[in-house]
Amino acid sequence: MHDATAVNHHEVELSVVIPCLNEAQTLGGCVEKAQRAIRENGIDGEVVVADNGSSDNSPAIASRMGARVVHVSARGYGSALIGGIAAARGKYVIMGDADGSYDFTTIPLFLGKLREGFDLVQGCRLKSGGGTIVRGAMPMLHERFGNPFFSLVARRWFNSEIHDVYCGLRGFSKSHFQRLEQRCTGMEFATEMILKSCLFGARIAEVPITLYPDGRTGAPHLRTFRDGWRTLRLFLVCSPRQLFLVPGAILIALGLVAYLLAMPGVKIGAVQFDAHTLLFGSVAMLCGYQAIFFGIFAKTLAAREGILPEDPYVKKILASVSLEVGLIAATAALLIGLGLMFGAFNQWRAVHFGNLQYARTMRWVVPGATLTALGFQTILSAFLLSILDLARR
């Protein structure tokens, strides 16, 4: 038996990595099929079982059948795979679950695509990608809604060509996996691989497969709504554009429309746009402006930490807009804002600090306060971006 940190320098062409947590009922069949596919197709390969703390005799079964057992102490589906892949000796890796739902005799289909030069070869169980789901193998909610929805979002947000983002049977080159520097230790691991592969411009192929019913009699590891939320959270975290920049731009646009209607006091039918509209517009612009800067911060930090690839647009912005330029623009906005608020104060002084015509005065106060806040925000943000840029160097 091997620890997750064990290293064997004898490289083989293919490692089949199977994560395992109390899979004694089905693990033997998975190992046998993988070994048969390797043997019958003359593949120089190995089977690695990444045991994640099983309390049954799963490790003994795998060891007895000739698989190499790697013990991974950090709990989680992703942790098990990260440990197993790290210990794998293969140039290529094919991963698949140990629950009996995947047919490991299809390994040559994946390996063939990898030999053609694809970085990631994804299995597809859904009809939209040519796959087949045996009756009872996948809950209807997953088959009809969850998986197609997240696969569609992946295609829209990440330019993915994958039809089944949740399929756990897939192959990839080990060098590609190392480039991704994956962080997720739970069920999101598989989805993170697809999203990051798309972001890094990897060559991706898809192989139709058949999904069989889970061969275990115990409770499944998946939790529909919990794992669905974790997937959505991952999609958002991996796409600062959708999480920050798009909502920010929409809010700023709505704020500007509110100003265009409220400043001249436009009336449409019985609807009067006045000072209250200015307030709503200011809130929208302030929140939107902050969201955009958060998006730039997120992209810069994620690229620096290797979580996401460097964004060329953000890189161009940071290269063309210096700290000094940002400070000049921010100071100008700050001074204009203070000037407008001073004008409002002067109006109050003119009536000896008595009652004001608020509809008129607020047209000075609200834009003044908004510009002052935006200017102050920009000064702080410019310095923070400068710090991140220094850290990147």
N, C-alpha and C positions, 0 to 999 in steps of 0.2 A: 504494500500500500504506500501511497505517496501523499505528501502534504501539498497544499496548493502552491507552496513556494518552491517545490522541488523542480529542478531543471534537468532535462535530458537533452544533450546536444546532438543526438543522432536524429537528423531531420527525415521525415517521411513526406510523401506527397499530400496525404489527407488524414486529418483527425476528425472523427465523429464524436462530438461532445454532447453528452446527455446529462442534463441536470437532474438531480434525484433527491427526493424527500419522502421517505416511506413509500416506495414504489415496488415493493416486493411482488405484488400480484402481476405486474405487467413488465417490469424491467427486463426480465430474462428474455422475453419475446423480442423486445426492441434490440437488445444486444445481439441476439442470434441473427436477426434480419440484417443488421448493420454488418456483422462479420461475414455473413453469406454474400452480401453485395460486394464487399471488398474482395473476398476470395474468388468468387465466380467471375469477376471482371478484371482480375489481375492487377488490382490497385495496391500500391505500396501504402498501406494505411494502418490506422490503429483506432480503437474505440476507447474513449475516455469517459468515465462516469464521474461527474462532479457531485459528490455526496455532500448535502447541506445539513448534516446532523441527523440522519435517519435513526430512528429508535427500533426499527425492525431489522431484518437480515438482508436488506438491499445491498449493502457493500459486500457482504459475503457472497451473494449470488453473482454480482458483477465480477468479483475477483476469481471465483471458481470457474466462470465462463471464459476467462482470459482477458477481460477488459482491464484497463489500468484505472485504478480508483484514486481519485484526488479528493482529499478531505478539505472542505471549505468551511471555516468556522463562522465567518460573517454571514448572518442569515439574510435570505432573500433570493428570489429567482435570479435577479440580475447578478447578485454577488456570486452565486453558484456558477453561473456561466462565465463571469469574469475570471474566477479562479480556474475553472476548467480550461478556458481558452489560453490563459497565461501558461498553463502547464502543457498544453498541446504541442506536439512536435511537428505537426503538419504545416506545409506551405499553405494549404487550404484547410478551412474548417467548415464542417456541416454540423449544425446544431438542430436538435429536435427533442421534443418532450418524451418522457418515459411512461406516459399513461396509455400507450397502445393506440392512440388516435392517428399516428402517422406511420406510413409504410416506409421503413428505412431501405427497402429494396429499390426505391427510386433514386438512391444516392447517385448512380451513374448519370442521371439526367442533370443533376446540379453540377456535378464535377465536370461534365462536358462543357457547360456554359462557362465555368470558371477557367477551364483550359483555353477557351476562346478569348479570354482577356477581360471578362466582366468582373467588376469588383465585388458585387453583391448579386446573388441569385435568390430571389424570393419565391417561396411556394405560394400558390393561390388556390384556395378551397372554394371560392365563390364562383357562381355561374358567369358573372360578368367578366371573369378572367379565364374562363374555360375549365374551372375546377368542378369538383363533385362533392356533395355533402350527403353521406349516407343518412337515411332517416334516423332521427334521434341523436345524431352526432353533435349538433349545435343547437342551442336554444333559439327559438324563432326570433326573439327580441334581438339577439346578436346577429343572426343571419340576415334579417330583413331591415333592421334599423341601425343598430350600433356600429357594426363593422362597415357597412356601405357608407354611413354618414362620415365616419372618421377617415375612411379611404378617400372620399370625395374632398374633404377638407385638406387632406394631404396633397391631393392633386392641384387644388386651387391655390393653397398657400405656399407649397414647397415645390411645385412643378413636378410632382411625383407621377410616375406612370404605373404605380402599383395599385392593384384592385383589392388587395387583402392585407392591410397593414398589421393585422393581429396574427397572421400565420407564423407559428413558431418553428416551422421547418424551413431552413434557409442555409445557404452556403456563402462564404466570403473568403477572400484572401486574408491571411493573418496580418499582412502588412497594412491592408486597408483598415482592419479593425483597430490596430494600434494607432493609426492616424486619427481615428475618431475620438479617442480619449473619452470613452463613455463614462457617465457619472451615475446613472440610475441603477439602484440596487434591487428594485422591486420588479413588478410585472411590466413597468414602462420600458424596461431595458430593450425589448424587441422593437417597440415603436421608435425609441430614441435612435436606434441604429438606422432605421429607414430615413427619418427626418434629417439626421446629420449627413447621411450618405448623399441625400439630395442637395443639401446646402453646400457640401464639399465638391459637388459636381462629379460624383462617382458614376461609373458605367453600371447600370442596373438592368437585369433581365428578370423575367417572371416565368415560372414553370407551373403549369396546371397540375394539381395533385388531388387525391381523394382523402377526405377526412372521415375517419371511422369513429364509432362511439367509444367513449372513454371506457377502458377495460377495468377500471377500479370500482370497487363497491363502496368506498368511503365518500365523504363530502368532497366536492371539487375545490381546488385552490382558488378559482376565480370568484370574484364578487362583482356582480353586474354593475351596480351604480357606483360603488366605491372605485372600481377600476376604470369605469367610464369617466368619472370626474378626474382621476389621476391622469388619464390620457389627454383630456381636454386641457388640463393644467400644463402638461408637457408641451402640447401644441402651442400654447400661448407663450410659455417661457422660451421656446425655441424660435419664436417669431415676434421679436420686439416691434416689428412693423405693425402687426395686427393688434398687439397688446397695447402699444403706446401711440405710435405715430398716426395710424388711421383714425382712432377716436379723437386724438388731439387735433388733427386737421379738421375733422368734422365740427368739433366744438368751436374752434376759432372761426370757421366759416359761418356757423350759426350766430356767433357773437357779432361778427361784422354785419350780417344781415339785420340783426336787432338794432345796431347803431344807425344803419342807413335809414331804418324806418323811424327810429325814436328821435334822433337829433333834429330833423325838421318837423317832427310831430305829425307824421303821416296818419291819415284816417281812412280806413277801408271799410265802407259800409258803416256799421255801428261800432266797429272796433277802433279804438283810439290808442295809438302807440305813443307812450309818453315816458316819464322818468322811470317808472317801474320797469319798462322794457329795457332801458339802459342798464339797470341793475342786473337783470337776468343776462343781458348780453355781456356785461363785464365778468360775471361769474363764469360764463361759458368760455370766454377768452382766457381768463386766468388759469382755469383748469386745463384747457387745451394746450396752452403755452407750456405749462408745467409737464403735461404728458409728453409733449414732443421732446423736451429736454431729457426726461426720464428715458425715452426711447434711445436718444443719442448716448446717454450714460450707459444704458444696458448693452447696446451694441459694442461700445468701446471696451467696457469691462469684460464682456463675454469673449471678445476677440483676444484680449490680453491674456485671459486665463485659459484659452484654448477650448472654451466651451462651444463657441460658434466661430465660423470663418470670418475673416475681416470683411466688413462691408465697404465696398469701393466708394459709395456715395459719402458715407460718414468720414472715411479717410480723406476724401477730397475736401470736405467741409473743414476738417481740422487742419488740413494743409494750407487752405486758402484764407481762413479766418483766424487771425492771430488773437492772442489775449488782448492786445492793445486795441485792435479794431472792435472787439466785443465790448471793451470797457468804454470806448468813445461812444458807441451807439447806445449803450445802457445809460451812460451819464446824460446824453441828450434827452432820452425818454424821461429820465428822472427829473431833469430840470424843467422840461415842458410840463410834466405832471404837477410839480410843485408850483409852477407858475399859474396853472389853471386853478389850483386850490387857493393860491394867494388871491387870485381874482375873485373867487367866491367869498373869501374872507373880506375883501375890500367892499363887496356888495353889502355884506352884513354890517360892516363899519359905517357905510354910507347911510344906513337907516338907524344908526345909533344902537346897533346890536339888538334891534327889535325883530319883528316878524318879517319873513322873506317870502317872495313868490317862489315857492319850492320847485315848481315845474321849470322855471328859468334857471334858478341857482343850481339845481341838480345836473343841468347840462354842462356845468363847469366842474362841479364836485366829482361826479362819477367818472368822467373821462380822466380828470386829474388824478384821482386816487388809483385808477386802473393803470395809467402810464407810470405812476410812481412805483406801484407794486411790480410791474413788468420790468422796469429799469433796475430795481433792487434785485429781483430774481435773476436777471441777466448777469449782473455783476457777480453774484455768488456762483452761478452756473459756469460762467467763463473761467473763473478761478478753478472750479472743480474739474472742468475739462482739461485745463492746463496741467493739473496734477496727474490726471489719468494719462495724458499724453507723455508726461515726463516718465511715468512708471513704465509705459510701453517701450520707451527708448532704452 
